[in-house]
Amino acid sequence: MLIDTKIFNNQIILECKPFFRGIDSLDVTIDRIETYFLRKSFSVDERGNNNLVVSKGNRFTNMFAFKMSKLKRCISFSFDQNDQVKIISVIDTFGQMLRQSEIDFFILEVKETIRFIQTKEEYSFSQEQNKKATIGNYLILFCFLIVFGFLLYIIIFLS
């Protein structure tokens, strides 16, 4: 499965090549995808005969999110007549400094969605990746607070 990753100013766009959606009817497939994402705290923005758009998060929480699963993102699904599905995931990275491990979390999220659509099974590889990225973010914050506290101590007590 090939997923193209494009990084623009404050956005990551993951575009999945069309793949076979399985033997279920189109309506059943869209219902299953909608239910899958509603359980993951997404909201449905648009639902049509041949498309589905789900989103999560907002721009304000991006500033304070330490978990990648909290970042604002929009995932759109388009279905064609040949039983093919195309997924585009747009992640808003405003207020975040992303490393490759965070980008890998979103790639895994798309791969899990593809597996769910094709096999009807839920996977949780991205949750493990999210834990690793979260620990790294907390370490960066901890180091920043130590340095800030040390500089504050120097300014107050040694001046």
N, C-alpha and C positions, 0 to 999 in steps of 0.2 A: 504494500500500500504506500503510495507516494503522497506526502503532504508537503506542499510548498510553504515556506515560511518567509514572510516579508516583514521587515521592521521599518516602520516609518516614524516620524516624530510623534511620540506618545502613543503609538499603536503597534500591536503585533497582529498580523493577518495570517491565519492558517487556512490554506485552501486545499481541500482534499480532492483528488481526482475522482471522477464518478466511479461508483462501484455497484455491484448487484445488491439489491435490497432484500432478497429472499423470496419465499413463495407466498407470503401473506398478501392479502389485497392491500391496495394503497391506503384505504381508510383505516384498516387495522394497524398498519405500520405507523401511520401518523399518530393514531391514538396511543400506541405503545411508546413512541418517542416522547409524546407530550406527557404521559404519566411518569415516565422515567425522569424527565427533567423537573417536573413539578415536585417529585420526591427529593430532588437535590436543591430545592428552594429557588428554582428559576421561575420566572413568570412568562406567560405566553403573550407575545406582542402581536403576532399575526398568525392566523391559520386560514389557509385557503385550500383549494382542491389539490394543488400541486406544490404547496410550499408550507413551511412552518418556521416561525422565528421565535426564539426564546431568548430571554436576557436575565441578567443578574447583576446586582450591585448598583452603585451610583458614584458620581464623581467625588462627592465629599468623603465617602468611606475609602476611596483609593488613597487619600493622603495618609490615613492612619492604619491601613491594612498591613498586617504582618504575615497573614496567610494568603497564599495566592488564590485560594478558593473564594476569597472575599472581593477580589478585584472585579471591576465592572467589565462585563463582556456580553457579547451578542452572538448567538449561534444561529445560522440560518440553514435550512434544509430545503433543497429543491429536488423535485422528483420529475423524471421525464417518462415518456411512454414506453421506453425499453427496459423498465424496471431498474433504472439506474438512480442512485442518490448522489447528490453533490453537497458537501458540507463546507461552509465558510464560517470561521470563528474569528471575530474581531475583538481583541482585548485592549481596553483602554489602560495605558500604563502611566497616566498623569500622576505625578507625585511619587513615582517609584523608580528605584534603580534596580534593574533586573540583571541577574546573572544567567548563565546558561541553564542552571538547574531549575530556575523558575520558568524559563521558556519550555524546558522539557516537561514540566507539569502540564502545560496547556496542550502540548503535542500528545501526551499520554491521555489526556481527557478526550481528545478527538479520536484517538485509537480505541479507547474504551467504548465510545459511542458507536463506532463502526462495528466492533465486536458484538455489542448489544443488538444492533439492528440485524446483523447477519445470523447470530446464534441464539438470541433471546436470553442470554446470560449476562448478569452484571459482574463487572470486574472492579477491583479497587486498587489498581496499581498506582493511580495518580494520588490517592490518599497517602500512600507511603512516601511518594516523592514530595508531596506537600509538607509532610512532617519534617523531612530533611531540609527543605528550603526554609521552613519556619524557624528551625533551630539556628540556621545561619543568619537569618534576619535578627533574631533576638541577640545573638552574639555581637553583631554589628552595633545594635542599639546599646548593649551593655558597655562595649568599648567606648562608644561615643559619650555615654554618661560619665564614665570614669575620667576620660580626658577633660570633659567639661567641668566636672567637679574639681579636678586637680587645678585647672586654670582659674576657676573661681576662688579656690583656696589661696592660690598665689596672689591674686589680685587683692583680695580682702585682707589677708593677714601679713603679707610681706610688703605692702605699699605704704 
